[in-house]
């Protein structure tokens, strides 16, 4: 029986990925910065482990607790919406600490066991922002583009050892609370410098007015497909809007 470790499983994509793999008979290590046993079912094949991907000691402890795993899914991330001019550099660093450096740190922690065993898969969840030109996402997109570049090179380094690396690129999902978390409950008008207000309002109206969106289940199914893919495909858009963007490139 195979084991997957997933970061950021308290809600949204991470929770759905954990449920998806568990339903298909896998052992699941569901990691959360603040463990919440109530969000996932009790099972002898599912363990909740504390993990803050920005803390080296937390990463070490989590992987020791997990034991051998077959797949790492780097899903944990923090959202960011706003105009770059009005984004404090402290916030930029916070986004990169989780979305980029956290992914690199957990990946580095798991690679020795994958390399020595000659098998294993790393799936890094990025975003469809890497597929198109999207306003109000400069910092978020930069953090996710960095992971795309990291993964594409990493895949080449790991291939001689039988280890695979992939990215999954979810589209826009209305049920994950992305916007609310990105703004900490504040309105976009409060966060955007006045000269950008009209531009920002139109950008948000265009976003919410699109005709297709991604569901959490789309992402879970795509991660499952990426884990089992042996064709050499590197990037996997998830959700109809993400697929549309990928096809338009």
C-alpha positions in Angstrom: 0.0 0.0 0.0 1.4 3.4 -1.0 1.7 6.5 1.1 1.2 10.1 0.1 2.2 13.1 2.2 0.2 16.2 1.4 0.8 19.7 2.8 -1.9 22.2 3.6 -4.8 19.7 4.1 -7.0 21.7 6.6 -9.3 22.9 3.7 -9.7 23.5 0.0 -7.5 21.5 -2.5 -5.4 19.9 0.2 -8.3 18.4 2.0 -9.9 17.2 -1.2 -6.6 15.6 -2.4 -6.3 13.8 1.0 -9.9 12.4 0.6 -9.3 11.4 -3.0 -6.2 9.4 -2.2 -7.7 7.9 0.9 -10.8 6.8 -1.0 -8.6 4.9 -3.4 -6.8 2.9 -0.8 -3.7 4.9 -0.1 -2.2 5.7 3.2 -2.4 9.4 3.7 -0.2 11.7 5.8 -2.3 14.9 6.0 -0.2 17.8 7.2 -1.4 21.1 8.6 0.2 24.1 10.2 -2.5 23.9 12.9 -3.8 20.3 13.1 -7.6 20.0 12.9 -8.7 16.3 13.3 -12.3 17.3 12.6 -11.8 18.1 8.9 -10.9 14.6 7.8 -12.4 11.2 8.6 -10.9 8.9 11.2 -9.1 6.0 9.6 -6.1 3.7 10.3 -4.9 4.8 6.8 -5.0 8.6 7.5 -2.8 10.4 9.9 -2.8 14.2 10.7 0.7 15.6 11.3 1.7 19.1 12.2 3.8 20.9 9.6 4.7 24.5 9.0 6.6 24.5 5.7 8.4 27.8 6.7 10.0 26.2 9.8 13.0 23.8 9.2 12.5 22.1 12.6 8.8 21.5 11.8 9.7 20.0 8.4 12.3 17.6 10.0 9.9 16.5 12.7 7.0 16.0 10.2 9.0 13.8 7.9 10.4 11.8 10.8 6.8 11.2 12.0 5.6 10.3 8.6 8.2 7.6 7.9 8.8 6.3 4.3 6.5 7.9 1.7 6.0 7.3 -2.0 4.6 10.7 -3.0 4.9 14.3 -1.8 2.2 16.8 -2.8 3.2 20.3 -2.0 -0.1 22.0 -1.8 0.3 24.5 1.1 0.2 28.1 0.0 -0.8 31.6 0.9 -2.9 33.7 -1.5 -2.2 37.2 -2.5 -4.3 39.7 -4.4 -3.5 43.4 -4.9 -1.6 46.0 -6.8 2.2 45.6 -6.5 2.8 49.2 -5.7 0.6 48.9 -2.7 2.1 45.6 -1.5 4.6 45.9 1.4 7.8 44.0 0.8 7.2 42.2 4.1 4.1 40.7 2.5 6.0 39.7 -0.6 8.6 37.8 1.5 5.8 36.1 3.5 4.2 34.9 0.2 7.5 33.5 -1.1 8.4 31.9 2.3 5.4 29.6 2.0 4.7 29.3 -1.7 8.2 29.0 -3.0 10.8 28.4 -0.3 8.4 26.1 1.6 8.0 23.9 -1.5 11.8 23.8 -2.0 12.4 22.9 1.7 9.9 20.0 1.9 11.1 18.7 -1.5 14.7 18.7 -0.3 13.7 16.9 2.8 12.1 14.0 0.9 14.6 13.6 -2.0 17.2 11.4 -0.2 14.7 8.6 0.4 13.3 8.9 -3.1 16.7 8.8 -4.7 18.0 5.9 -2.6 14.9 3.9 -3.3 14.9 4.7 -7.0 11.3 5.8 -7.0 9.0 8.5 -5.9 6.9 11.5 -7.2 6.9 15.1 -6.2 3.8 17.1 -7.2 3.9 20.8 -6.8 0.6 22.6 -6.9 1.0 26.0 -8.5 -1.8 28.0 -10.2 -3.4 28.9 -13.5 -1.9 32.4 -13.1 1.2 30.9 -14.6 -0.7 30.2 -17.8 -2.0 33.7 -18.7 -1.7 37.4 -18.1 -3.7 38.1 -14.9 -3.7 41.5 -13.1 -3.6 41.9 -9.3 -1.5 38.8 -9.0 2.1 40.0 -9.5 3.4 38.7 -6.2 1.4 35.5 -6.2 2.2 34.7 -9.8 5.9 35.4 -9.2 5.9 32.9 -6.3 4.2 30.2 -8.4 6.3 30.9 -11.6 9.4 30.3 -9.5 8.0 26.9 -8.5 7.3 26.0 -12.1 10.9 26.8 -13.1 12.2 24.9 -10.1 10.1 21.9 -10.9 11.1 21.8 -14.6 14.8 21.7 -13.7 14.3 19.4 -10.8 12.6 16.8 -13.0 15.7 16.6 -15.1 17.9 16.1 -12.1 15.8 13.3 -10.7 15.0 11.4 -13.8 18.2 9.3 -13.8 17.2 8.0 -10.3 13.6 7.0 -11.3 12.1 9.9 -9.4 9.5 12.2 -11.1 8.5 15.8 -10.5 5.3 17.4 -11.8 3.3 20.6 -11.4 -0.5 20.9 -11.2 -2.0 24.2 -12.2 -5.5 24.8 -10.7 -7.8 27.3 -12.2 -10.0 29.8 -10.3 -12.1 28.1 -7.6 -14.9 30.1 -5.9 -15.2 27.8 -2.9 -11.7 27.9 -1.4 -12.0 31.4 0.1 -9.0 32.5 -1.9 -10.0 36.2 -2.1 -11.1 36.5 1.5 -7.8 34.9 2.7 -5.8 37.1 0.3 -7.2 40.3 1.7 -7.6 39.2 5.3 -11.3 40.1 5.1 -10.6 43.7 3.9 -12.3 45.0 0.7 -10.2 45.4 -2.4 -10.8 49.2 -2.3 -9.1 49.3 1.1 -6.0 47.5 -0.2 -5.6 49.2 -3.6 -4.0 52.7 -4.0 -6.6 55.1 -5.1 -5.1 55.7 -8.6 -5.6 52.0 -9.3 -9.1 51.7 -8.0 -11.0 51.7 -11.3 -8.5 49.3 -12.9 -8.8 46.9 -9.9 -12.6 46.9 -9.9 -12.8 46.1 -13.6 -10.2 43.3 -13.2 -12.2 41.7 -10.4 -15.5 42.1 -12.4 -13.9 40.4 -15.3 -12.6 37.6 -13.1 -16.0 36.9 -11.4 -17.8 37.2 -14.7 -15.9 34.3 -16.4 -18.1 31.4 -17.4 -16.2 28.4 -16.1 -14.4 27.8 -12.8 -12.5 25.0 -11.2 -13.8 22.7 -8.4 -11.7 21.1 -5.6 -12.4 17.7 -7.1 -10.9 18.8 -10.5 -7.6 19.5 -8.6 -7.7 16.2 -6.7 -8.3 14.2 -9.8 -5.5 16.0 -11.7 -3.0 15.4 -8.8 -4.0 11.7 -8.9 -3.4 11.7 -12.7 0.0 13.5 -12.3 1.2 11.0 -9.7 0.4 8.1 -12.0 1.7 9.6 -15.2 4.7 8.0 -16.8 4.7 9.8 -20.1 7.1 12.5 -19.1 4.4 15.2 -19.0 5.5 18.0 -16.7 2.6 20.3 -16.3 -1.1 19.4 -15.6 -3.7 22.2 -15.8 -6.6 21.4 -13.5 -10.1 22.6 -14.1 -11.9 23.8 -17.3 -10.7 27.4 -17.1 -7.1 26.3 -16.6 -7.3 23.8 -19.5 -8.7 26.6 -21.7 -5.7 28.9 -20.7 -3.2 26.1 -21.4 -4.7 25.3 -24.8 -4.6 29.0 -25.7 -0.8 29.3 -25.0 
